[in-house]
Amino acid sequence: MTRINAGIPVPPPGDPTTTVHVDGVALGIESFGDEDAPLVLLAGGTTMLSWPDALCERLAAAGRRAVRYDLRDSGTSTTADPEAPGYTLRGLAADAAALVDALGGRPAHLAGIGVAGMVAQVAVLDHPDAFSALTLVGTRAVAPGPPDDDLPDHDRATMSRLFARPLPDWGDREAVAEFAAAGAEILGDDPVAARATAARVWDRTPGTAPPVQAANQLGMVFSRLDCRPRWRERLPGIGIPTLVVHGRRDRFFPVGNGEAIAREIPGARLLVLEEAATALPETAVGEVAEAMLRLG
């Protein structure tokens, strides 16, 4: 992996991964496709591996430059103190806009999955000139914590099972992978895929300190962010083509959350994946890629 400054954002030939420095932070990225092609920026939720390899490859094959990246305190991005993040949701949104500029891709198609879908919503609201299209996958329009009264909350029985489990030894790669697989089964996701992804995340995590590994595997740093002010009321102001993708069987952010976003963003298209839960399954990659490409 090559570390570079924002003035030299393109990784060397044969190395699709690098670290781009923007506004004083390092953001780990992986690039697919021609560097001169229209940019699709994929914000990880919280690591870039939330976006399947196959989706990035599909976008690249269709003439896009797909760049997935790690949020702060995850993957190869700047890691400070995941238990006390010194930044806000709006700071993460600013990272996305700054990364587009560093990559020379303005305006870009921005995509966010899970908690990164919250980042993406705020990014297009705060930095509208940086983005030409928006894709939101498995997310909601309010910050971590209790949702608005009209939005479905996490499935209680599922959450009880999920959080009743003892945490693994974060220094044990196999234990972490097994923990992820068991959690995926509870959520209705593919445990085999979750195990493989967790092992890859573990391999990319800088060190085995429990808070750092937990931040990478669970994204718990996100629950400690300052996510004010609310942005849901601003959604009607989004004026770019928008795709909202949600799994019908999502028990973490039930599908009503995606339906609400699609209602409130003018002209948004809602794509409900009938067999999907929280993660984006390989079987849905083709359909999602085609829907994203139709946005431009």
N, C-alpha and C positions, 0 to 999 in steps of 0.2 A: 504494500500500500504506500502511495506517495502522498506526502503532505505538501500542500501548496498554499499560496495566498490568493486572494480573490482576483488579483490581476492576472493570474495564470490558471484559469479554472479547468482547463481540459486535461484529463489524465493522460499519461503516455500511452502509445499504441500497445494494445494487448492487456492493459490494466484498466478495467472499467471502474475500479474503486479508488477513491481518494478522499481527502479532507479539504474542504473549502472553508476559508476564514472569512466571516462576515460580521461586521459590527462587534468585533472583539470575541467572538465565539467560533469554535471549530465545528463544522457540520459534516458528518460522514455521509458520503453519497456513493451510489453505484449507478453507472450510466449504461443504457442500452440504445443502440442505434446510431445513426449519423449525427455528429455533433452540430451540423448545420440544419437539421430538420426541426420542425416546430416542436417546442418543448412541452412535455407533459410532466409536471412535478408532482411526485407521489409522496405525501407526508406520512411517515410511518406512525403506527399507533401502538406502542411508542417507538419500536425499532422498525427499520425499513423492511424487515422480513415479514411484516404483516401483509405486504403485497407479494403475491406469488410470483416466482420467477417466470412462469408461463405467461402471466398477464403482461409483464414488462416486455417479454419477447414478442408477444402478439402485437403490441403497440409499435415496437421497433420495426417489425416486419411490414407494418402498414405505413411506414414512412414518418414515424414520430421519433423524437429523442425522448425516451422514458428515463427519468432520473428519480430514483427513490432515495429517501434520506432518513436518517435517525433524528428524532427530536433531541434536545439537550438532555443530558443525564441518561443517555441510552446509546447502545452500540458504540460506534467510534466517534461520536460527537463529544463535545465538552462535557466532562463529568466533574461536578463540584461537590455538592452535598445533596443527594437525592432526598434526604429527610427534611431539608429546609431549603427549598429552591429559592434562589435570590432573583427570580424573574416572575413574570405574570403570563397569563394566557395571551395578552396583547403583545408581550415580548416574543412569544413563540410565533405569533402571527406576523410580526415584523421580520422574524428570521426568514419566513417563506418568501416574502417580497424581496428581501435583500439577496436571497439565494438566486431568485430569478434573474436579478441584475448581474450577479457574479457570473452566472452561466450564459449571459447574453441572450436570454430567451424571452424578454418582455415583448408583448404580453403572452403569458403562458396559460395553459390549461392546468388548473390546480385540483388535485384529488386528495381527500383525507379520509382515513378509515378509522372507525372507533373513536377514541378520544381525539385523534388528529382531525377528525371531521369537525370538531369544535374549533380547532385551530384554523382550519380552512374557511369556515364560515366567517370568523372574525377577520381573517386576512383579506378576503374579498370585500368586506365592508369597510375596513380601515385603509386598504390600499387598492382601490378599484382599478387604477390604471395599470397595475402589474399583471392583471389576469384577464383572460379572454373567455374562459369556460370554467365550470366548477362541477366536480363529481364528489358526492358524499356517500360513504358506504358505512352502514351499520352504526349510525350516530344519532345524536339528538340535539335540540336547540337550546338546551339549558346546561349550566355547569354541573360538575359532579356534586352529588348531594340530592336532597328531595326534589323531584321534578314538579312542574306546575300541575295543578289539580286536573287538568284535562289531558295530561300525558301519562301513559302507563309506566309504572316504576319497574325496577328489576323484579323478576319472579321470586317471591319470598322463599318458597321451598327450595328452589335451585340455589339461591344465595346462601341459605342455611347449610346446605350440603357442601357448597363450594368453600365456605369460610370456616367450616367445622374441622377441616382437615389440618393435621399438624404440618407445619412448614418443613421443607426438606433441609438437608445440609447443603447450603448453597455452594459449598466447595466441592461437592460430589456431582460430577456431570451426569451420571446415570440416574442419580436420585432426583435431580432437577428435571430431567427429561421424563421420568416416570410420573412426577408430580404434575407436569404439564399435560401428559396424556390422560391421567385420571380426571383432571379438571375439564379437559375437552369433552370427555365422555359425559360428564355431568351437564355441560352446556349444550350438548347435542352436536358437537363438532367431531371431526375425524380424529380419533386419538393417535393413529399412526402418523398422520401428517403433523399433528401437534408435537409429538415426541421428536420428530426429525427437526422441526423448526426450533424447538427449545434447545436442542443440542447445538444447532448452528448459532443461536443467540448466545449460548454459554461460551462457545468458542470465540465469539467476537467481543465478549465483555472484558473490559480492562480490569483484570484482577478478580479475586474471589471474595472480596469484602461483602458480607451479607447485605448491607443496604444497596450496594451497587448492583449485585446480582438480582435482588428483589425488584429494583427499579426497572431492570431490563426485562425480566420475566413477567412481572405483574403490572408494570406501569403505575405503581402506587404513588410515585412522585406526583402524578397528575392530580390526585385527590388533595394534595397540599398546596396547590397553586391558588393564587388570588385571581379569580375569574371575573371580577367585576370590571365594568358595569355589565348588566344584562345586555344581550344582543338579540334575543328572539324578536323583540318588537321592531327591529331594524331589517328583518329578513325581506319584507316587501320592497326594500330599496335595492336589492340585488338585481342588476340589470343585464347579467350575462347568461348565456345558455347553461342550464343546470340539470344534472342527472342525479337522482336520489335512488340508491340501491339499498335494499334491506332484505334480510332473510325472514321468511314467514315464521320460522321456528326459533328466532332469536329470543332467548330468555333473559339476556343481560340488558339490552335496549330493545324491548318489544316493538314489533313492527309499527304500532301506532305512533311512535316517535318519528319514524321516517315519513309516514303518511302526513303528519302535521307539517314537517319541513316542506314537503312537496306542495302542500296547499298554500303555504305562506310565501313561497318564492314564486314570483310571477312567471308562468310558462314552464315551470319545472316539470320534468318527466319522472315518474315513479316507476321503478323496475323492482318488483317483488320476486325474489328467488324462492320458489315454493318449498324446495328441499333444503335450503340453507339455514344455518343458525347464526352464530356469532362471527365465525371466520368466513372468508371468501373461499369456497371449495374449488378444487381444480375443475370439477364438472361444469362450473358456471363461468369459467374464465373466458371462453369464446363469446358467450352472450354479453358479458359485461364489457369486454374489449370493443365489440361491435357498437354497443350503445355509447361508449365513450367516444369512439371515432366519429360518430354521427354528430357530436357536439361541435366538432371542428378541431 
